[in-house]
Amino acid sequence: MNETEDLIHGVSMPESNKMLKIIDKSQLCGEFLEWLQQRYTLCTVDERGFCPGYVSVQNLLAEFFDIDLKKVDAEKAALLDAIRKETEDVYAERAGQSSGAAGQCLDG
């Protein structure tokens, strides 16, 4: 996929696109991890040995599939900003057209 294909509303979203490419695999893995966590305690290993702890399914999947969730959040925020800007521009343009039309009627 090239850079122009990654643009949505003018925003590059490579990490989000990467996530979309593996959605079917991650869905199945996520279901398995949820099933696993309902039955077993997952542990981490450090210098003290085994340490039971909770890690969210989303974070496990992101780590496994090499998805940077902070980048995904930044891309979402940039996309929302772009959509807000486009919406503001449309409303401003419409407001300018309607006030211009009203002014023409009053002048004429």
N, CA, C and O atoms as a GROMACS GRO file, in nm:
protein
  432
    1MET      N    1   0.085  -0.117   0.000
    1MET     CA    2   0.000   0.000   0.000
    1MET      C    3   0.090   0.123   0.000
    1MET      O    4   0.182   0.132   0.081
    2ASN      N    5   0.064   0.218  -0.089
    2ASN     CA    6   0.148   0.337  -0.093
    2ASN      C    7   0.088   0.448  -0.008
    2ASN      O    8  -0.023   0.436   0.044
    3GLU      N    9   0.164   0.556   0.006
    3GLU     CA   10   0.125   0.666   0.094
    3GLU      C   11  -0.011   0.725   0.059
    3GLU      O   12  -0.089   0.758   0.149
    4THR      N   13  -0.043   0.739  -0.072
    4THR     CA   14  -0.170   0.800  -0.109
    4THR      C   15  -0.287   0.710  -0.071
    4THR      O   16  -0.396   0.760  -0.044
    5GLU      N   17  -0.267   0.580  -0.069
    5GLU     CA   18  -0.375   0.490  -0.031
    5GLU      C   19  -0.401   0.495   0.120
    5GLU      O   20  -0.510   0.459   0.165
    6ASP      N   21  -0.302   0.540   0.197
    6ASP     CA   22  -0.317   0.547   0.341
    6ASP      C   23  -0.392   0.672   0.386
    6ASP      O   24  -0.427   0.684   0.504
    7LEU      N   25  -0.417   0.766   0.295
    7LEU     CA   26  -0.479   0.893   0.334
    7LEU      C   27  -0.631   0.880   0.345
    7LEU      O   28  -0.698   0.829   0.255
    8ILE      N   29  -0.681   0.926   0.457
    8ILE     CA   30  -0.826   0.935   0.479
    8ILE      C   31  -0.850   1.077   0.525
    8ILE      O   32  -0.798   1.120   0.628
    9HIS      N   33  -0.928   1.151   0.449
    9HIS     CA   34  -0.950   1.294   0.477
    9HIS      C   35  -0.817   1.367   0.488
    9HIS      O   36  -0.802   1.460   0.568
   10GLY      N   37  -0.719   1.325   0.406
   10GLY     CA   38  -0.589   1.389   0.405
   10GLY      C   39  -0.496   1.348   0.518
   10GLY      O   40  -0.388   1.405   0.534
   11VAL      N   41  -0.536   1.248   0.597
   11VAL     CA   42  -0.458   1.204   0.712
   11VAL      C   43  -0.396   1.068   0.682
   11VAL      O   44  -0.466   0.974   0.642
   12SER      N   45  -0.265   1.057   0.702
   12SER     CA   46  -0.196   0.930   0.686
   12SER      C   47  -0.224   0.844   0.809
   12SER      O   48  -0.208   0.888   0.922
   13MET      N   49  -0.266   0.719   0.785
   13MET     CA   50  -0.303   0.631   0.896
   13MET      C   51  -0.239   0.493   0.882
   13MET      O   52  -0.310   0.393   0.880
   14PRO      N   53  -0.108   0.486   0.871
   14PRO     CA   54  -0.043   0.356   0.847
   14PRO      C   55  -0.062   0.256   0.959
   14PRO      O   56  -0.078   0.136   0.933
   15GLU      N   57  -0.059   0.300   1.084
   15GLU     CA   58  -0.073   0.205   1.195
   15GLU      C   59  -0.215   0.151   1.202
   15GLU      O   60  -0.236   0.033   1.229
   16SER      N   61  -0.312   0.237   1.178
   16SER     CA   62  -0.453   0.193   1.175
   16SER      C   63  -0.476   0.097   1.059
   16SER      O   64  -0.548  -0.003   1.074
   17ASN      N   65  -0.417   0.126   0.944
   17ASN     CA   66  -0.430   0.036   0.829
   17ASN      C   67  -0.367  -0.100   0.858
   17ASN      O   68  -0.420  -0.204   0.820
   18LYS      N   69  -0.253  -0.097   0.927
   18LYS     CA   70  -0.186  -0.222   0.966
   18LYS      C   71  -0.280  -0.304   1.056
   18LYS      O   72  -0.289  -0.427   1.043
   19MET      N   73  -0.349  -0.235   1.146
   19MET     CA   74  -0.441  -0.302   1.237
   19MET      C   75  -0.560  -0.362   1.159
   19MET      O   76  -0.604  -0.473   1.189
   20LEU      N   77  -0.610  -0.288   1.061
   20LEU     CA   78  -0.723  -0.338   0.982
   20LEU      C   79  -0.687  -0.462   0.901
   20LEU      O   80  -0.772  -0.548   0.878
   21LYS      N   81  -0.562  -0.473   0.857
   21LYS     CA   82  -0.519  -0.588   0.778
   21LYS      C   83  -0.523  -0.718   0.857
   21LYS      O   84  -0.538  -0.826   0.798
   22ILE      N   85  -0.509  -0.710   0.989
   22ILE     CA   86  -0.503  -0.833   1.070
   22ILE      C   87  -0.629  -0.850   1.156
   22ILE      O   88  -0.628  -0.928   1.251
   23ILE      N   89  -0.735  -0.778   1.124
   23ILE     CA   90  -0.854  -0.777   1.210
   23ILE      C   91  -0.914  -0.916   1.230
   23ILE      O   92  -0.956  -0.949   1.341
   24ASP      N   93  -0.920  -0.996   1.125
   24ASP     CA   94  -0.979  -1.130   1.140
   24ASP      C   95  -0.894  -1.217   1.233
   24ASP      O   96  -0.947  -1.286   1.320
   25LYS      N   97  -0.763  -1.213   1.214
   25LYS     CA   98  -0.673  -1.290   1.300
   25LYS      C   99  -0.681  -1.240   1.444
   25LYS      O  100  -0.688  -1.320   1.538
   26SER      N  101  -0.680  -1.108   1.462
   26SER     CA  102  -0.680  -1.054   1.598
   26SER      C  103  -0.813  -1.082   1.669
   26SER      O  104  -0.815  -1.099   1.791
   27GLN      N  105  -0.922  -1.085   1.594
   27GLN     CA  106  -1.052  -1.116   1.654
   27GLN      C  107  -1.052  -1.257   1.711
   27GLN      O  108  -1.095  -1.280   1.825
   28LEU      N  109  -1.004  -1.352   1.633
   28LEU     CA  110  -0.998  -1.491   1.679
   28LEU      C  111  -0.904  -1.505   1.797
   28LEU      O  112  -0.936  -1.572   1.895
   29CYS      N  113  -0.787  -1.442   1.789
   29CYS     CA  114  -0.691  -1.447   1.900
   29CYS      C  115  -0.750  -1.382   2.025
   29CYS      O  116  -0.733  -1.433   2.136
   30GLY      N  117  -0.820  -1.272   2.007
   30GLY     CA  118  -0.883  -1.204   2.120
   30GLY      C  119  -0.987  -1.290   2.190
   30GLY      O  120  -0.993  -1.294   2.312
   31GLU      N  121  -1.068  -1.359   2.111
   31GLU     CA  122  -1.168  -1.449   2.169
   31GLU      C  123  -1.100  -1.560   2.249
   31GLU      O  124  -1.144  -1.596   2.358
   32PHE      N  125  -0.992  -1.614   2.194
   32PHE     CA  126  -0.919  -1.718   2.265
   32PHE      C  127  -0.860  -1.664   2.395
   32PHE      O  128  -0.870  -1.729   2.499
   33LEU      N  129  -0.798  -1.546   2.391
   33LEU     CA  130  -0.739  -1.488   2.512
   33LEU      C  131  -0.844  -1.462   2.620
   33LEU      O  132  -0.819  -1.486   2.738
   34GLU      N  133  -0.960  -1.413   2.580
   34GLU     CA  134  -1.068  -1.392   2.678
   34GLU      C  135  -1.111  -1.524   2.740
   34GLU      O  136  -1.130  -1.532   2.862
   35TRP      N  137  -1.124  -1.627   2.658
   35TRP     CA  138  -1.159  -1.760   2.708
   35TRP      C  139  -1.051  -1.807   2.806
   35TRP      O  140  -1.082  -1.858   2.914
   36LEU      N  141  -0.925  -1.791   2.766
   36LEU     CA  142  -0.812  -1.833   2.848
   36LEU      C  143  -0.811  -1.761   2.983
   36LEU      O  144  -0.792  -1.824   3.087
   37GLN      N  145  -0.832  -1.630   2.981
   37GLN     CA  146  -0.828  -1.552   3.105
   37GLN      C  147  -0.944  -1.586   3.200
   37GLN      O  148  -0.932  -1.566   3.321
   38GLN      N  149  -1.054  -1.637   3.145
   38GLN     CA  150  -1.165  -1.679   3.231
   38GLN      C  151  -1.134  -1.808   3.306
   38GLN      O  152  -1.194  -1.836   3.409
   39ARG      N  153  -1.040  -1.885   3.255
   39ARG     CA  154  -1.010  -2.016   3.312
   39ARG      C  155  -0.875  -2.025   3.383
   39ARG      O  156  -0.857  -2.107   3.473
   40TYR      N  157  -0.782  -1.940   3.344
   40TYR     CA  158  -0.645  -1.950   3.395
   40TYR      C  159  -0.592  -1.812   3.432
   40TYR      O  160  -0.641  -1.709   3.385
   41THR      N  161  -0.492  -1.812   3.517
   41THR     CA  162  -0.424  -1.688   3.554
   41THR      C  163  -0.298  -1.677   3.471
   41THR      O  164  -0.211  -1.765   3.474
   42LEU      N  165  -0.289  -1.569   3.397
   42LEU     CA  166  -0.168  -1.546   3.318
   42LEU      C  167  -0.062  -1.484   3.407
   42LEU      O  168  -0.094  -1.402   3.494
   43CYS      N  169   0.061  -1.522   3.386
   43CYS     CA  170   0.172  -1.472   3.469
   43CYS      C  171   0.280  -1.410   3.382
   43CYS      O  172   0.296  -1.443   3.265
   44THR      N  173   0.352  -1.320   3.444
   44THR     CA  174   0.474  -1.270   3.383
   44THR      C  175   0.590  -1.331   3.459
   44THR      O  176   0.574  -1.378   3.572
   45VAL      N  177   0.705  -1.329   3.398
   45VAL     CA  178   0.824  -1.382   3.464
   45VAL      C  179   0.925  -1.269   3.477
   45VAL      O  180   0.956  -1.201   3.379
   46ASP      N  181   0.976  -1.250   3.598
   46ASP     CA  182   1.082  -1.153   3.620
   46ASP      C  183   1.185  -1.214   3.714
   46ASP      O  184   1.186  -1.335   3.735
   47GLU      N  185   1.270  -1.131   3.770
   47GLU     CA  186   1.378  -1.183   3.857
   47GLU      C  187   1.323  -1.252   3.982
   47GLU      O  188   1.393  -1.333   4.043
   48ARG      N  189   1.201  -1.220   4.020
   48ARG     CA  190   1.140  -1.285   4.138
   48ARG      C  191   1.074  -1.418   4.103
   48ARG      O  192   1.039  -1.495   4.192
   49GLY      N  193   1.058  -1.444   3.976
   49GLY     CA  194   0.991  -1.566   3.934
   49GLY      C  195   0.861  -1.535   3.864
   49GLY      O  196   0.850  -1.435   3.793
   50PHE      N  197   0.761  -1.621   3.885
   50PHE     CA  198   0.631  -1.602   3.823
   50PHE      C  199   0.550  -1.501   3.902
   50PHE      O  200   0.540  -1.510   4.024
   51CYS      N  201   0.492  -1.405   3.832
   51CYS     CA  202   0.410  -1.301   3.896
   51CYS      C  203   0.274  -1.296   3.828
   51CYS      O  204   0.264  -1.254   3.713
   52PRO      N  205   0.168  -1.341   3.898
   52PRO     CA  206   0.036  -1.330   3.837
   52PRO      C  207   0.002  -1.183   3.817
   52PRO      O  208   0.035  -1.099   3.900
   53GLY      N  209  -0.064  -1.154   3.709
   53GLY     CA  210  -0.103  -1.017   3.683
   53GLY      C  211  -0.201  -1.011   3.568
   53GLY      O  212  -0.219  -1.107   3.493
   54TYR      N  213  -0.263  -0.898   3.556
   54TYR     CA  214  -0.361  -0.879   3.450
   54TYR      C  215  -0.302  -0.792   3.340
   54TYR      O  216  -0.247  -0.685   3.366
   55VAL      N  217  -0.314  -0.838   3.219
   55VAL     CA  218  -0.279  -0.760   3.101
   55VAL      C  219  -0.403  -0.762   3.012
   55VAL      O  220  -0.460  -0.869   2.987
   56SER      N  221  -0.443  -0.646   2.964
   56SER     CA  222  -0.565  -0.642   2.882
   56SER      C  223  -0.545  -0.719   2.752
   56SER      O  224  -0.434  -0.726   2.698
   57VAL      N  225  -0.653  -0.776   2.704
   57VAL     CA  226  -0.650  -0.849   2.578
   57VAL      C  227  -0.603  -0.756   2.466
   57VAL      O  228  -0.524  -0.796   2.381
   58GLN      N  229  -0.652  -0.633   2.467
   58GLN     CA  230  -0.614  -0.537   2.364
   58GLN      C  231  -0.462  -0.514   2.363
   58GLN      O  232  -0.401  -0.511   2.256
   59ASN      N  233  -0.403  -0.499   2.480
   59ASN     CA  234  -0.259  -0.477   2.488
   59ASN      C  235  -0.180  -0.600   2.444
   59ASN      O  236  -0.077  -0.588   2.378
   60LEU      N  237  -0.228  -0.718   2.482
   60LEU     CA  238  -0.161  -0.841   2.438
   60LEU      C  239  -0.165  -0.855   2.286
   60LEU      O  240  -0.064  -0.889   2.224
   61LEU      N  241  -0.280  -0.829   2.228
   61LEU     CA  242  -0.293  -0.839   2.083
   61LEU      C  243  -0.206  -0.736   2.012
   61LEU      O  244  -0.142  -0.766   1.912
   62ALA      N  245  -0.204  -0.615   2.064
   62ALA     CA  246  -0.122  -0.510   2.004
   62ALA      C  247   0.025  -0.549   2.007
   62ALA      O  248   0.097  -0.531   1.909
   63GLU      N  249   0.068  -0.602   2.119
   63GLU     CA  250   0.208  -0.644   2.130
   63GLU      C  251   0.238  -0.759   2.033
   63GLU      O  252   0.339  -0.758   1.963
   64PHE      N  253   0.149  -0.857   2.030
   64PHE     CA  254   0.169  -0.974   1.943
   64PHE      C  255   0.175  -0.934   1.795
   64PHE      O  256   0.261  -0.982   1.720
   65PHE      N  257   0.083  -0.847   1.753
   65PHE     CA  258   0.076  -0.807   1.613
   65PHE      C  259   0.160  -0.683   1.581
   65PHE      O  260   0.153  -0.630   1.470
   66ASP      N  261   0.238  -0.638   1.678
   66ASP     CA  262   0.328  -0.524   1.660
   66ASP      C  263   0.251  -0.398   1.617
   66ASP      O  264   0.287  -0.332   1.520
   67ILE      N  265   0.145  -0.368   1.691
   67ILE     CA  266   0.064  -0.249   1.668
   67ILE      C  267   0.093  -0.150   1.781
   67ILE      O  268   0.084  -0.186   1.898
   68ASP      N  269   0.126  -0.029   1.746
   68ASP     CA  270   0.152   0.075   1.844
   68ASP      C  271   0.021   0.149   1.871
   68ASP      O  272  -0.022   0.231   1.791
   69LEU      N  273  -0.042   0.118   1.985
   69LEU     CA  274  -0.173   0.175   2.016
   69LEU      C  275  -0.168   0.327   2.035
   69LEU      O  276  -0.267   0.395   2.009
   70LYS      N  277  -0.055   0.380   2.079
   70LYS     CA  278  -0.042   0.525   2.091
   70LYS      C  279  -0.045   0.591   1.953
   70LYS      O  280  -0.102   0.698   1.936
   71LYS      N  281   0.018   0.526   1.856
   71LYS     CA  282   0.013   0.578   1.719
   71LYS      C  283  -0.128   0.570   1.663
   71LYS      O  284  -0.173   0.662   1.595
   72VAL      N  285  -0.198   0.461   1.692
   72VAL     CA  286  -0.336   0.446   1.646
   72VAL      C  287  -0.422   0.557   1.705
   72VAL      O  288  -0.502   0.618   1.634
   73ASP      N  289  -0.407   0.584   1.835
   73ASP     CA  290  -0.483   0.692   1.899
   73ASP      C  291  -0.449   0.827   1.837
   73ASP      O  292  -0.538   0.910   1.817
   74ALA      N  293  -0.322   0.850   1.808
   74ALA     CA  294  -0.281   0.977   1.745
   74ALA      C  295  -0.341   0.991   1.605
   74ALA      O  296  -0.383   1.099   1.566
   75GLU      N  297  -0.344   0.881   1.531
   75GLU     CA  298  -0.404   0.883   1.398
   75GLU      C  299  -0.554   0.911   1.406
   75GLU      O  300  -0.607   0.988   1.326
   76LYS      N  301  -0.622   0.850   1.502
   76LYS     CA  302  -0.766   0.876   1.521
   76LYS      C  303  -0.790   1.022   1.555
   76LYS      O  304  -0.882   1.084   1.501
   77ALA      N  305  -0.708   1.078   1.644
   77ALA     CA  306  -0.723   1.218   1.683
   77ALA      C  307  -0.700   1.310   1.563
   77ALA      O  308  -0.773   1.407   1.544
   78ALA      N  309  -0.599   1.279   1.481
   78ALA     CA  310  -0.571   1.359   1.362
   78ALA      C  311  -0.686   1.351   1.262
   78ALA      O  312  -0.722   1.451   1.200
   79LEU      N  313  -0.744   1.231   1.247
   79LEU     CA  314  -0.858   1.214   1.157
   79LEU      C  315  -0.978   1.294   1.206
   79LEU      O  316  -1.044   1.361   1.128
   80LEU      N  317  -1.006   1.286   1.335
   80LEU     CA  318  -1.118   1.364   1.390
   80LEU      C  319  -1.096   1.513   1.372
   80LEU      O  320  -1.190   1.586   1.339
   81ASP      N  321  -0.974   1.560   1.393
   81ASP     CA  322  -0.943   1.701   1.372
   81ASP      C  323  -0.966   1.741   1.227
   81ASP      O  324  -1.022   1.848   1.200
   82ALA      N  325  -0.924   1.655   1.133
   82ALA     CA  326  -0.943   1.684   0.991
   82ALA      C  327  -1.091   1.690   0.955
   82ALA      O  328  -1.134   1.778   0.880
   83ILE      N  329  -1.170   1.597   1.009
   83ILE     CA  330  -1.314   1.595   0.982
   83ILE      C  331  -1.380   1.718   1.042
   83ILE      O  332  -1.467   1.779   0.979
   84ARG      N  333  -1.340   1.757   1.164
   84ARG     CA  334  -1.396   1.878   1.226
   84ARG      C  335  -1.364   2.001   1.142
   84ARG      O  336  -1.450   2.086   1.121
   85LYS      N  337  -1.241   2.009   1.094
   85LYS     CA  338  -1.199   2.123   1.012
   85LYS      C  339  -1.280   2.127   0.884
   85LYS      O  340  -1.329   2.233   0.844
   86GLU      N  341  -1.296   2.011   0.818
   86GLU     CA  342  -1.375   2.006   0.694
   86GLU      C  343  -1.519   2.048   0.722
   86GLU      O  344  -1.578   2.122   0.642
   87THR      N  345  -1.575   2.002   0.832
   87THR     CA  346  -1.713   2.035   0.868
   87THR      C  347  -1.726   2.185   0.895
   87THR      O  348  -1.821   2.249   0.849
   88GLU      N  349  -1.630   2.240   0.969
   88GLU     CA  350  -1.632   2.385   0.995
   88GLU      C  351  -1.623   2.464   0.865
   88GLU      O  352  -1.692   2.564   0.848
   89ASP      N  353  -1.538   2.419   0.774
   89ASP     CA  354  -1.523   2.487   0.645
   89ASP      C  355  -1.652   2.483   0.566
   89ASP      O  356  -1.690   2.583   0.505
   90VAL      N  357  -1.721   2.369   0.566
   90VAL     CA  358  -1.847   2.356   0.494
   90VAL      C  359  -1.951   2.450   0.553
   90VAL      O  360  -2.021   2.520   0.480
   91TYR      N  361  -1.963   2.451   0.687
   91TYR     CA  362  -2.060   2.541   0.751
   91TYR      C  363  -2.026   2.687   0.727
   91TYR      O  364  -2.115   2.770   0.706
   92ALA      N  365  -1.898   2.720   0.731
   92ALA     CA  366  -1.857   2.858   0.706
   92ALA      C  367  -1.889   2.899   0.563
   92ALA      O  368  -1.935   3.010   0.538
   93GLU      N  369  -1.864   2.807   0.468
   93GLU     CA  370  -1.895   2.835   0.328
   93GLU      C  371  -2.045   2.853   0.308
   93GLU      O  372  -2.088   2.945   0.238
   94ARG      N  373  -2.123   2.766   0.369
   94ARG     CA  374  -2.270   2.778   0.357
   94ARG      C  375  -2.320   2.907   0.421
   94ARG      O  376  -2.408   2.973   0.367
   95ALA      N  377  -2.264   2.942   0.535
   95ALA     CA  378  -2.304   3.065   0.603
   95ALA      C  379  -2.270   3.186   0.517
   95ALA      O  380  -2.346   3.282   0.511
   96GLY      N  381  -2.155   3.181   0.452
   96GLY     CA  382  -2.114   3.290   0.364
   96GLY      C  383  -2.204   3.302   0.243
   96GLY      O  384  -2.235   3.412   0.199
   97GLN      N  385  -2.246   3.188   0.188
   97GLN     CA  386  -2.334   3.189   0.071
   97GLN      C  387  -2.472   3.241   0.108
   97GLN      O  388  -2.532   3.319   0.034
   98SER      N  389  -2.524   3.196   0.223
   98SER     CA  390  -2.659   3.237   0.260
   98SER      C  391  -2.663   3.384   0.299
   98SER      O  392  -2.761   3.452   0.269
   99SER      N  393  -2.557   3.436   0.365
   99SER     CA  394  -2.559   3.577   0.402
   99SER      C  395  -2.539   3.662   0.277
   99SER      O  396  -2.594   3.772   0.268
  100GLY      N  397  -2.463   3.613   0.180
  100GLY     CA  398  -2.444   3.686   0.054
  100GLY      C  399  -2.573   3.690  -0.024
  100GLY      O  400  -2.607   3.794  -0.081
  101ALA      N  401  -2.647   3.579  -0.026
  101ALA     CA  402  -2.773   3.575  -0.098
  101ALA      C  403  -2.874   3.666  -0.033
  101ALA      O  404  -2.951   3.733  -0.102
  102ALA      N  405  -2.875   3.670   0.101
  102ALA     CA  406  -2.970   3.758   0.169
  102ALA      C  407  -2.936   3.904   0.143
  102ALA      O  408  -3.025   3.987   0.125
  103GLY      N  409  -2.807   3.934   0.140
  103GLY     CA  410  -2.764   4.070   0.112
  103GLY      C  411  -2.803   4.113  -0.027
  103GLY      O  412  -2.836   4.230  -0.049
  104GLN      N  413  -2.800   4.022  -0.124
  104GLN     CA  414  -2.836   4.055  -0.262
  104GLN      C  415  -2.984   4.088  -0.270
  104GLN      O  416  -3.024   4.179  -0.342
  105CYS      N  417  -3.064   4.014  -0.199
  105CYS     CA  418  -3.208   4.041  -0.203
  105CYS      C  419  -3.239   4.177  -0.143
  105CYS      O  420  -3.324   4.250  -0.195
  106LEU      N  421  -3.173   4.212  -0.035
  106LEU     CA  422  -3.198   4.340   0.029
  106LEU      C  423  -3.146   4.456  -0.055
  106LEU      O  424  -3.205   4.565  -0.054
  107ASP      N  425  -3.036   4.434  -0.127
  107ASP     CA  426  -2.977   4.541  -0.208
  107ASP      C  427  -3.058   4.565  -0.335
  107ASP      O  428  -3.065   4.677  -0.385
  108GLY      N  429  -3.118   4.461  -0.384
  108GLY     CA  430  -3.180   4.468  -0.516
  108GLY      C  431  -3.316   4.517  -0.512
  108GLY      O  432  -3.381   4.528  -0.617
   0.00000   0.00000   0.00000
